[in-house]
Amino acid sequence: MTQPSSASGHIKVLIADDHAMVRGAFARLIDSEPDLQVVALAHDGASTLQQLANSPCDILLLDLTMPEPSGDRLIALIHEQWPQQPILVVSMHNTPRIVRTALEAGANGYITKDSEPQILLNALRVVAAGGRYVEPRLMEAMLFAPAPSARLTPRESEILQRLATGHSNSAIARALYITDKTVSTHKTNLMTKLDIHNFADLLRFAMHNDTSPKA
């Protein structure tokens, strides 16, 4: 088990959230604990990276939805510069896909903002000590959620595979003997089914999941 890096024995926490009231509430809760200490606050992705450079911490408490960079991209950037930095995500999002994406990007834990305060405190301690913590209800949802690609039709899976390998709409249309408009319609349907809200995330999903048609 890793030990807190501060001489006082406190677990040093950096809070990154774009809402001032949320940052303040988290800071008051954390600082009320004898073994926890807030050492810095950040309000967006850029300030999070700056604070990590200026104020080393034992754990980063990270909101997923902030001004860019944010989400799994910010987590990846952090791990490029500080590979051993523990990260606990605290977010309003509770869908299995988002939780899984954050963990795959490098987060060490994930809880939601409507969690009980004791869950947050316990998660901070577990993750700061080198462990992993996913709120039990989120873990259960991930375990029982069907694989997203299993819900796709064979044609949707084929289009997603071709998108992942760099094919344009026109190239896909020519290969499958359909119109560009039909390809666009399939892309829209894919994003709806997979709860994905932009094309970049759709490509990321395709590259990290088996989208081959299921027998």
VEXDRENPA-908956 format. One record per residue: residue number from 1; residue in one letter; y, x, z of N, C-alpha, C, O in turn. Coordinates in steps of 0.05 Angstrom, whole numbers, always signed. Atoms other than C-alpha are relative to their C-alpha. Example, Ala and Ser with C-alpha at 12.3 -4.5 7.8 and 13.67 -1.06 7.14 Angstrom:
2
<1 'A' <-24 +18 +0> <-90 +246 +156> <+24 +18 +0> <+24 +39 +13>>
<2 'S' <-24 -16 -1> <-21 +273 +143> <+22 -15 +14> <+44 -5 +18>>
REM end
This chain:
215
<1 'M' <-24 +17 +0> <+0 +0 +0> <+25 +18 +0> <+27 +36 +16>>
<2 'T' <-24 -16 +1> <+68 +28 -19> <+18 -7 +23> <+17 -29 +34>>
<3 'Q' <-18 +4 -22> <+121 +36 +34> <+28 -4 -10> <+35 +6 -31>>
<4 'P' <-27 +4 +8> <+193 +13 +31> <+14 +28 -3> <+8 +46 +13>>
<5 'S' <-12 -26 +6> <+236 +69 +2> <+24 +7 +18> <+31 +31 +20>>
<6 'S' <-23 -6 -17> <+294 +63 +51> <-8 +13 +26> <-30 +7 +37>>
<7 'A' <+6 -14 -25> <+297 +107 +113> <-3 -20 +23> <-17 -15 +42>>
<8 'S' <+1 +19 -22> <+307 +45 +156> <-26 -16 +0> <-31 -30 +19>>
<9 'G' <+24 +15 +2> <+241 +16 +133> <+4 -27 -12> <-16 -42 -16>>
<10 'H' <-5 +25 +13> <+274 -44 +101> <-10 +0 -29> <-10 +20 -42>>
<11 'I' <+7 +4 +28> <+248 -71 +35> <+27 -7 -14> <+39 -28 -9>>
<12 'K' <-26 +3 +14> <+309 -64 -11> <-3 -18 -24> <-20 -14 -41>>
<13 'V' <+3 +21 +20> <+320 -124 -56> <+26 +0 -18> <+48 +0 -7>>
<14 'L' <-21 +5 +19> <+363 -130 -119> <-3 -29 -10> <-25 -36 -20>>
<15 'I' <+1 +27 +9> <+379 -203 -136> <+15 -3 -26> <+39 +5 -28>>
<16 'A' <-12 +4 +26> <+393 -220 -209> <-1 -30 -8> <-23 -40 -13>>
<17 'D' <-2 +28 +7> <+416 -291 -224> <+28 -6 -9> <+47 +5 +2>>
<18 'D' <-27 +4 +11> <+474 -318 -264> <+15 -22 +14> <+38 -27 +7>>
<19 'H' <-15 +20 -16> <+493 -372 -213> <+7 +12 +27> <-10 +20 +43>>
<20 'A' <-10 -12 -25> <+536 -347 -156> <-11 -13 +25> <-18 +0 +44>>
<21 'M' <+10 +14 -23> <+513 -401 -108> <-29 +7 +6> <-37 +9 +29>>
<22 'V' <+29 -6 -3> <+440 -385 -121> <-2 +29 +11> <-18 +34 +30>>
<23 'R' <+1 -28 -10> <+452 -310 -111> <+7 +0 +30> <-6 +14 +46>>
<24 'G' <-8 +1 -28> <+488 -325 -46> <-21 -11 +19> <-26 -1 +40>>
<25 'A' <+20 +13 -17> <+434 -371 -19> <-24 +19 +3> <-35 +21 +25>>
<26 'F' <+22 -18 -2> <+379 -321 -36> <+7 +24 +19> <-9 +32 +35>>
<27 'A' <-8 -23 -16> <+419 -264 -4> <+0 -7 +30> <-9 +9 +46>>
<28 'R' <-1 +8 -28> <+430 -303 +61> <-28 -2 +11> <-34 +7 +33>>
<29 'L' <+28 +3 -9> <+356 -320 +66> <-13 +27 +4> <-26 +32 +24>>
<30 'I' <+14 -26 -1> <+332 -250 +51> <+12 +18 +23> <-4 +30 +37>>
<31 'D' <-12 -17 -21> <+382 -215 +97> <-5 -10 +28> <-1 +4 +48>>
<32 'S' <+6 +11 -26> <+361 -261 +154> <-27 +11 +11> <-33 +8 +34>>
<33 'E' <+26 -11 -8> <+293 -226 +155> <+3 +29 +8> <+17 +45 -5>>
<34 'P' <-4 -27 -11> <+288 -161 +196> <-11 +22 -18> <-1 +45 -16>>
<35 'D' <+11 -21 +16> <+247 -124 +144> <+10 -1 -29> <+1 +15 -46>>
<36 'L' <-10 +2 +28> <+286 -145 +81> <+30 +5 +0> <+44 -2 +19>>
<37 'Q' <-28 -6 +2> <+354 -122 +57> <+9 -2 -29> <-2 +11 -46>>
<38 'V' <-11 +2 +27> <+395 -142 -4> <+19 +24 -4> <+37 +28 +12>>
<39 'V' <-16 -24 +5> <+425 -79 -34> <+19 -3 -23> <+37 +13 -26>>
<40 'A' <-18 +4 +23> <+457 -106 -98> <-5 -27 -12> <-26 -40 -8>>
<41 'L' <+1 +26 +14> <+471 -168 -139> <+7 +5 -29> <+23 +22 -36>>
<42 'A' <-6 -1 +28> <+472 -178 -214> <+2 -28 -11> <-12 -46 -2>>
<43 'H' <-5 +27 +10> <+495 -236 -256> <-9 -4 -29> <-7 -26 -40>>
<44 'D' <+11 +2 +27> <+466 -221 -325> <-18 +24 -6> <-22 +41 +11>>
<45 'G' <+18 -21 +7> <+419 -175 -362> <+12 +27 +2> <+0 +46 +12>>
<46 'A' <-13 -26 +0> <+469 -119 -372> <+5 +10 +28> <+1 +34 +34>>
<47 'S' <-7 -9 -27> <+491 -117 -299> <-26 +5 +16> <-26 +21 +34>>
<48 'T' <+25 -5 -13> <+418 -120 -277> <-9 +29 -6> <-17 +44 +12>>
<49 'L' <+8 -27 +7> <+403 -56 -316> <+19 +21 +13> <+10 +42 +22>>
<50 'Q' <-19 -18 -13> <+467 -24 -289> <-6 +3 +30> <-5 +26 +41>>
<51 'Q' <+5 -1 -29> <+450 -42 -217> <-26 +15 +6> <-28 +29 +26>>
<52 'L' <+25 -15 -4> <+379 -15 -224> <+5 +30 -2> <-8 +45 +12>>
<53 'A' <-7 -28 +2> <+409 +51 -246> <+16 +10 +24> <+12 +33 +33>>
<54 'N' <-18 -9 -22> <+461 +53 -190> <-11 -5 +27> <-4 +9 +46>>
<55 'S' <+9 +8 -27> <+424 +19 -133> <-31 -4 -1> <-40 -26 -2>>
<56 'P' <+29 +3 +0> <+349 +34 -133> <-10 -19 +21> <+0 -19 +44>>
<57 'C' <+10 +20 -19> <+309 -21 -100> <-30 +0 +0> <-43 +11 -18>>
<58 'D' <+29 +2 -2> <+239 -35 -77> <-11 -24 -16> <-34 -24 -23>>
<59 'I' <+9 +23 +16> <+237 -101 -114> <+24 -14 -12> <+46 -16 +0>>
<60 'L' <-20 +15 +14> <+278 -139 -165> <-8 -29 +0> <-29 -36 -10>>
<61 'L' <+4 +29 +1> <+284 -214 -155> <+15 -10 -24> <+40 -10 -24>>
<62 'L' <-12 +4 +26> <+297 -237 -226> <-2 -28 -10> <-24 -40 -11>>
<63 'D' <-1 +25 +14> <+319 -302 -257> <-6 +5 -30> <+4 +24 -41>>
<64 'L' <+7 -4 +28> <+291 -311 -328> <+23 -7 -19> <+26 +6 -40>>
<65 'T' <-19 +11 +19> <+349 -349 -358> <+28 +9 +8> <+42 -4 +24>>
<66 'M' <-27 -11 -5> <+413 -307 -357> <+12 +8 -27> <-3 +10 -47>>
<67 'P' <-11 -12 +24> <+462 -281 -409> <-15 +25 -8> <-24 +40 +9>>
<68 'E' <+17 -21 +11> <+427 -231 -454> <+8 +28 +10> <+31 +34 +16>>
<69 'P' <+28 +6 +5> <+386 -191 -449> <-12 -16 +24> <-3 -13 +46>>
<70 'S' <+12 +15 -22> <+342 -238 -409> <-30 -5 -6> <-40 +3 -26>>
<71 'G' <+28 +8 +4> <+271 -265 -401> <-18 +23 -3> <-15 +44 +9>>
<72 'D' <+20 -21 +3> <+212 -225 -423> <+11 +25 -14> <+1 +47 -10>>
<73 'R' <-12 -23 +12> <+257 -180 -465> <+13 +18 +21> <+10 +42 +20>>
<74 'L' <-13 -16 -22> <+296 -158 -403> <-22 +13 +16> <-19 +37 +24>>
<75 'I' <+22 -12 -15> <+230 -147 -366> <-11 +24 -14> <-16 +45 -2>>
<76 'A' <+10 -22 +15> <+206 -103 -422> <+19 +24 +0> <+11 +47 +2>>
<77 'L' <-20 -22 -1> <+271 -63 -423> <+0 +14 +27> <+2 +39 +28>>
<78 'I' <+2 -12 -27> <+266 -52 -348> <-23 +19 +2> <-21 +41 +13>>
<79 'H' <+24 -16 -2> <+196 -26 -354> <+0 +24 -18> <-14 +44 -13>>
<80 'E' <-4 -23 +16> <+216 +21 -409> <+14 +22 +15> <+8 +46 +13>>
<81 'Q' <-16 -19 -14> <+266 +55 -363> <-11 +6 +28> <-10 +28 +38>>
<82 'W' <+11 -3 -27> <+232 +44 -295> <-28 -12 +1> <-31 -35 +10>>
<83 'P' <+28 +11 +4> <+157 +35 -308> <-12 -11 +26> <-29 -29 +25>>
<84 'Q' <+13 +7 -25> <+140 +28 -234> <+17 -21 +16> <+10 -28 +38>>
<85 'Q' <-17 +18 -14> <+195 -22 -216> <-13 -27 +5> <-20 -41 -15>>
<86 'P' <+12 +27 -5> <+165 -84 -181> <+21 -22 -7> <+44 -20 +0>>
<87 'I' <-17 +22 +8> <+193 -149 -209> <-13 -26 +9> <-36 -32 +2>>
<88 'L' <+8 +27 -7> <+187 -218 -178> <+18 -20 -15> <+42 -20 -10>>
<89 'V' <-16 +20 +14> <+210 -274 -225> <+3 -24 +17> <-17 -34 +29>>
<90 'V' <-5 +26 -13> <+242 -335 -193> <+15 -17 -21> <+37 -10 -28>>
<91 'S' <-11 +14 +23> <+256 -388 -245> <-3 -30 +3> <-19 -40 +19>>
<92 'M' <+2 +29 +1> <+267 -462 -258> <-23 -8 -18> <-32 -31 -17>>
<93 'H' <+21 +6 +19> <+213 -458 -312> <-28 +3 +13> <-34 +22 +27>>
<94 'N' <+26 +0 -13> <+142 -475 -291> <-23 -5 -20> <-46 -11 -12>>
<95 'T' <+21 +4 +20> <+103 -483 -357> <-18 +24 -2> <-8 +47 +0>>
<96 'P' <+19 -23 +1> <+40 -440 -363> <+8 +21 -21> <+5 +45 -16>>
<97 'R' <-7 -19 +21> <+65 -409 -428> <+21 +19 +9> <+19 +44 +5>>
<98 'I' <-22 -17 -9> <+129 -383 -397> <-9 +19 +22> <-1 +42 +23>>
<99 'V' <+11 -17 -22> <+94 -358 -334> <-17 +23 -12> <-13 +46 -5>>
<100 'R' <+18 -20 +12> <+41 -322 -376> <+16 +21 -15> <+10 +45 -13>>
<101 'T' <-17 -19 +16> <+94 -291 -422> <+14 +20 +19> <+15 +44 +13>>
<102 'A' <-14 -18 -18> <+133 -263 -363> <-19 +20 +13> <-12 +44 +15>>
<103 'L' <+19 -18 -12> <+71 -233 -331> <-10 +20 -21> <-13 +44 -14>>
<104 'E' <+9 -19 +21> <+48 -203 -397> <+22 +20 -7> <+16 +43 -15>>
<105 'A' <-22 -19 +5> <+117 -172 -406> <+3 +21 +22> <+15 +42 +17>>
<106 'G' <-1 -20 -21> <+109 -136 -340> <+8 -9 +28> <+10 +7 +46>>
<107 'A' <-7 +10 -26> <+130 -181 -283> <-24 +2 +19> <-47 -2 +10>>
<108 'N' <+22 -3 -20> <+89 -171 -219> <-5 -26 +15> <-25 -28 +30>>
<109 'G' <+3 +25 -14> <+99 -241 -192> <+18 -21 -13> <+36 -15 -28>>
<110 'Y' <-15 +22 +12> <+126 -310 -210> <-1 -23 +20> <-22 -32 +28>>
<111 'I' <-3 +24 -17> <+152 -367 -166> <+22 -17 -13> <+37 -7 -29>>
<112 'T' <-20 +18 +10> <+196 -427 -180> <+23 -3 +20> <+19 +2 +44>>
<113 'K' <-23 +3 -17> <+265 -442 -152> <-2 -23 +20> <+13 -25 +39>>
<114 'D' <+3 +21 -19> <+240 -504 -117> <-22 +6 +20> <-32 -11 +35>>
<115 'S' <+20 -8 -20> <+189 -464 -76> <+12 +0 +28> <+36 +1 +32>>
<116 'E' <-8 -2 -27> <+192 -465 -1> <+10 +29 +6> <+0 +48 -5>>
<117 'P' <-10 -27 -7> <+233 -407 +29> <-21 +20 +8> <-20 +44 +1>>
<118 'Q' <+21 -19 -9> <+171 -377 +61> <-16 +11 -23> <-26 +33 -21>>
<119 'I' <+14 -10 +23> <+137 -372 -6> <+16 +23 -13> <+4 +43 -21>>
<120 'L' <-17 -21 +11> <+196 -331 -32> <-3 +25 +16> <-6 +47 +5>>
<121 'L' <+1 -23 -17> <+195 -285 +28> <-28 +14 -1> <-29 +38 -2>>
<122 'N' <+26 -12 +2> <+120 -275 +25> <-4 +14 -26> <-16 +36 -27>>
<123 'A' <+3 -12 +26> <+122 -262 -49> <+15 +27 -2> <+5 +46 -14>>
<124 'L' <-15 -25 +0> <+176 -209 -40> <-16 +22 +14> <-17 +44 +4>>
<125 'R' <+15 -20 -15> <+134 -173 +11> <-25 +10 -15> <-31 +33 -16>>
<126 'V' <+25 -6 +15> <+70 -176 -30> <+6 +18 -24> <-7 +38 -28>>
<127 'V' <-6 -14 +24> <+102 -152 -94> <+13 +28 +6> <+6 +47 -7>>
<128 'A' <-12 -25 -8> <+144 -98 -60> <-21 +20 +9> <-17 +44 +7>>
<129 'A' <+21 -17 -10> <+80 -71 -30> <-20 +8 -22> <-40 +21 -16>>
<130 'G' <+17 -8 +22> <+49 -62 -98> <-20 -21 -9> <-37 -16 -26>>
<131 'G' <+19 +22 +7> <+12 -129 -103> <+12 -18 -22> <+33 -13 -32>>
<132 'R' <-9 +21 +19> <+17 -188 -150> <+0 -27 +14> <-18 -33 +31>>
<133 'Y' <-1 +26 -13> <+38 -258 -130> <+9 -20 -21> <+31 -18 -32>>
<134 'V' <-7 +23 +17> <+37 -321 -172> <-3 -25 +18> <-25 -29 +29>>
<135 'E' <+1 +24 -16> <+53 -386 -137> <-26 -16 -6> <-32 -20 -30>>
<136 'P' <+27 +12 +5> <-15 -422 -128> <+0 -23 -20> <-18 -24 -37>>
<137 'R' <+0 +23 +19> <+5 -485 -166> <+4 +10 -29> <-6 -3 -48>>
<138 'L' <-4 -11 +27> <+28 -442 -225> <-25 +13 -10> <-33 +10 -33>>
<139 'M' <+25 -13 +8> <-36 -402 -225> <-21 -21 -8> <-35 -17 -27>>
<140 'E' <+18 +21 +6> <-76 -466 -224> <+6 -12 -27> <-12 -18 -43>>
<141 'A' <-8 +12 +26> <-36 -494 -283> <-8 +19 -22> <-17 +10 -44>>
<142 'M' <+8 -19 +22> <-49 -430 -323> <-30 +0 -4> <-40 +2 -27>>
<143 'L' <+29 -1 +2> <-123 -430 -307> <-11 -24 -15> <-31 -22 -30>>
<144 'F' <+11 +24 +11> <-133 -502 -329> <+14 -8 -26> <+6 -28 -39>>
<145 'A' <-14 +7 +25> <-84 -503 -387> <-17 +10 -24> <-27 +32 -24>>
<146 'P' <+16 -9 +23> <-121 -501 -454> <+14 +22 -15> <+39 +23 -15>>
<147 'A' <-13 -21 +16> <-109 -441 -498> <+17 -14 -22> <+7 -31 -36>>
<148 'P' <-18 +15 +18> <-48 -462 -540> <-11 -1 -29> <-9 -21 -42>>
<149 'S' <+9 +0 +28> <-80 -440 -606> <-23 -20 -5> <-28 -27 -28>>
<150 'A' <+22 +19 +4> <-139 -487 -593> <+10 -27 -8> <-6 -44 -18>>
<151 'R' <-10 +26 +7> <-93 -546 -604> <+10 -1 -29> <+19 -22 -39>>
<152 'L' <-11 -1 +27> <-72 -524 -674> <-21 -8 -20> <-45 -4 -17>>
<153 'T' <+17 +7 +22> <-101 -551 -738> <-7 +26 -15> <+7 +46 -12>>
<154 'P' <+6 -24 +16> <-135 -501 -786> <+23 +9 -17> <+28 +33 -20>>
<155 'R' <-23 -7 +17> <-75 -504 -832> <+22 +12 +16> <+35 +32 +8>>
<156 'E' <-21 -12 -18> <-26 -491 -774> <-7 +28 +8> <+10 +46 +9>>
<157 'S' <+9 -26 -8> <-68 -433 -751> <+3 +20 -22> <+11 +43 -18>>
<158 'E' <-2 -18 +23> <-69 -403 -821> <+29 +7 -5> <+35 +31 -10>>
<159 'I' <-28 -6 +4> <+6 -409 -828> <+11 +18 +22> <+26 +37 +16>>
<160 'L' <-9 -17 -21> <+17 -378 -760> <-10 +28 -3> <+5 +47 +2>>
<161 'Q' <+11 -27 +6> <-28 -320 -778> <+16 +14 -21> <+22 +38 -19>>
<162 'R' <-15 -12 +22> <+10 -308 -842> <+29 +7 +9> <+39 +28 +1>>
<163 'L' <-26 -7 -11> <+77 -311 -805> <-1 +26 +16> <+17 +42 +15>>
<164 'A' <+3 -23 -18> <+51 -260 -755> <-3 +26 -16> <+4 +48 -6>>
<165 'T' <+4 -24 +16> <+34 -211 -812> <+23 +4 -20> <+21 +20 -38>>
<166 'G' <-25 -6 +14> <+104 -216 -842> <+4 -15 -26> <+22 -9 -41>>
<167 'H' <-3 +16 +24> <+95 -267 -897> <+24 -18 +2> <+29 -30 +23>>
<168 'S' <-22 +19 +1> <+157 -306 -918> <-9 -28 -5> <-32 -33 -12>>
<169 'N' <+6 +28 +6> <+160 -381 -926> <-10 -2 -29> <-30 -16 -35>>
<170 'S' <+7 +2 +29> <+157 -372 -1002> <-27 +12 -5> <-43 +1 -21>>
<171 'A' <+26 -13 +5> <+98 -325 -999> <-23 -17 +11> <-44 -19 -1>>
<172 'I' <+20 +18 -12> <+60 -373 -953> <-4 -24 -19> <-27 -32 -24>>
<173 'A' <+2 +23 +18> <+76 -431 -999> <-16 +6 -25> <-33 -10 -34>>
<174 'R' <+15 -7 +24> <+50 -394 -1060> <-29 +4 +6> <-46 -4 -10>>
<175 'A' <+28 -6 -7> <-14 -371 -1025> <-16 -25 +6> <-39 -27 +0>>
<176 'L' <+15 +24 -8> <-31 -440 -999> <+5 -24 -19> <-5 -46 -15>>
<177 'Y' <-6 +20 +20> <-5 -479 -1060> <+13 -25 +13> <+6 -48 +7>>
<178 'I' <-17 +21 -12> <+45 -519 -1019> <+29 +7 -5> <+35 +29 -15>>
<179 'T' <-28 -5 +5> <+121 -524 -1021> <+12 +15 +24> <+1 +14 +46>>
<180 'D' <-14 -13 -22> <+170 -483 -980> <+7 -20 +22> <+6 -14 +45>>
<181 'K' <-7 +20 -20> <+192 -548 -947> <-24 -7 +18> <-20 -12 +42>>
<182 'T' <+24 +5 -16> <+120 -561 -925> <-5 +22 +21> <-12 +17 +44>>
<183 'V' <+3 -22 -19> <+117 -492 -894> <+20 -3 +23> <+13 +1 +46>>
<184 'S' <-20 +4 -21> <+182 -505 -856> <-8 -23 +19> <-4 -21 +43>>
<185 'T' <+9 +22 -17> <+154 -571 -831> <-22 +9 +19> <-22 +2 +42>>
<186 'H' <+21 -10 -17> <+92 -536 -806> <+11 +18 +22> <+2 +16 +45>>
<187 'K' <-12 -18 -20> <+135 -484 -770> <+13 -17 +23> <+11 -11 +46>>
<188 'T' <-12 +18 -20> <+174 -540 -736> <-21 -13 +18> <-17 -15 +42>>
<189 'N' <+21 +12 -15> <+110 -574 -715> <-13 +20 +19> <-21 +13 +42>>
<190 'L' <+12 -21 -17> <+82 -508 -688> <+17 +4 +25> <+7 +6 +47>>
<191 'M' <-18 -5 -23> <+143 -497 -644> <-1 -23 +20> <+1 -19 +44>>
<192 'T' <+2 +24 -18> <+138 -568 -617> <-26 +1 +16> <-26 -3 +40>>
<193 'K' <+26 +0 -14> <+64 -562 -601> <-2 +22 +21> <-14 +18 +42>>
<194 'L' <+3 -23 -17> <+70 -494 -569> <+23 +3 +20> <+24 +22 +36>>
<195 'D' <-24 -1 -18> <+135 -510 -530> <+15 +25 -4> <+22 +39 +15>>
<196 'I' <-15 -24 +8> <+171 -454 -567> <+25 -9 -14> <+24 -27 -30>>
<197 'H' <-25 +11 +8> <+244 -461 -582> <+15 +16 -21> <+37 +9 -29>>
<198 'N' <-13 -15 +21> <+261 -407 -633> <-22 +15 -16> <-44 +20 -6>>
<199 'F' <+19 -13 +18> <+228 -370 -691> <-10 +27 +11> <-33 +34 +8>>
<200 'A' <+8 -27 -11> <+228 -302 -656> <-22 -3 +21> <-41 +12 +21>>
<201 'D' <+21 +4 -20> <+187 -330 -598> <-26 -10 -13> <-48 -4 -4>>
<202 'L' <+24 +9 +15> <+140 -364 -648> <-15 +24 -11> <-40 +26 -10>>
<203 'L' <+13 -25 +11> <+127 -296 -681> <-13 +16 +23> <-35 +26 +20>>
<204 'R' <+11 -14 -23> <+117 -264 -613> <-26 -12 +10> <-45 +2 +16>>
<205 'F' <+25 +14 -8> <+66 -317 -595> <-23 +7 -20> <-45 +13 -12>>
<206 'A' <+21 -5 +21> <+29 -307 -661> <-11 +28 +2> <-35 +32 -2>>
<207 'M' <+9 -27 -1> <+25 -232 -651> <-16 +7 +25> <-30 +27 +25>>
<208 'H' <+13 -6 -25> <-2 -236 -581> <-23 -20 +7> <-34 -19 +29>>
<209 'N' <+21 +19 -5> <-52 -293 -588> <-19 -2 -24> <-10 +3 -47>>
<210 'D' <+19 +4 +21> <-115 -306 -628> <+6 -27 -13> <+0 -48 +0>>
<211 'T' <-7 +25 +13> <-91 -359 -678> <-19 -7 -22> <-13 -24 -39>>
<212 'S' <+19 +6 +22> <-152 -359 -723> <-11 -28 +4> <-15 -36 +27>>
<213 'P' <+10 +27 -3> <-179 -428 -738> <-26 -1 +15> <-43 +16 +12>>
<214 'K' <+24 +3 -17> <-231 -451 -688> <-21 -16 -15> <-15 -36 -28>>
<215 'A' <+22 +14 +13> <-300 -473 -713> <-4 -27 +13> <-22 -42 +4>>
REM end
